[in-house]
Amino acid sequence: MADFSPNPEFSHTLIPELSEPLASKDGKVYSGLPADGGAWPIISFSHVSMWFDERRILDDVSFSVNRGETLCILGRSGVGKSVALRILMGFLKPQVGSIRVAGEEVNAFTEEQMRAVRKKVTMVFQNGALFDSMSVRENVAFPLREHGGLAEDQIHEIVERLIKMVGAEDVADALPASLSTGRKRAVAIARALAAQPEVVLYDEPTTMVDPLIARRLGDLIQRLKQQLGFTSIVVTHDVRFAERLADQVLFLDRGRATYFGPLRGFLESSEPNIRQFLALDAYALPM
């Protein structure tokens, strides 16, 4: 069984620069650096609210993520965790609030402008979202070919290194339908990294996988941060998974941000809804 351990030799230098600066709403190129030489969070939500019909999914939610940090968004099912990721990707638009990526307000961006954002922020979906008719190798190569500018031998080298990094060499020619849920997610991570993003979003990476695979996926996410400096946002309901990854925690309860801050503060919180959530999680099987 593959251990999903990243290749320590892998680095950004093995992938040619694929990203482009964000284009602002007035068409000017945005450098990603503040004019005064200060620093912004790379991601921030400010007083974001969203509702479908009369059901409020997110209610005045604010949080931020600095470069190189891992934010875990915790909460029960149906509290708006995954909706926050889809808003960040531009798949959904909130009725109220501000969303900024690398200092740039993106909430009013057009679909064309959001495509530039998605070169910097990519998402690993819960189902992997792999192309069923393509092999693992072809799935990982897809973002490289879509972007263009690389020779076929360069694409091959990058793909092979990414596949090795996630421990999928033995299934490189397999179709996604033949893979377990955990292997699909590992391959989806490799495909996401092929676009050389700055931020990776993970939607419930441990759902429907056994504890051993969950641990290995957690190891992979953590090593990507340590070795490559990726910023990550991980949506999960699993406290112990979050304990291994989180620098910051956002806890959502009925669409509201009950807690945002360091992991330790969350674990020591006296808020009744957080204490109940932690107590219920303690009944789950150990990872």
Beta strands, then each sheet from edge to edge (+ up, - down):
strand 1: 22-23
strand 2: 29-30
strand 3: 43-52
strand 4: 55-65
strand 5: 70-74
strand 6: 96-101
strand 7: 104-105
strand 8: 121-124
strand 9: 199-203
strand 10: 231-235
strand 11: 248-253
strand 12: 256-262
sheet 1: 1+ 2-
sheet 2: 4+ 3- 6+ 7-
sheet 3: 8+ 9+ 10+ 5+ 11+ 12-
end
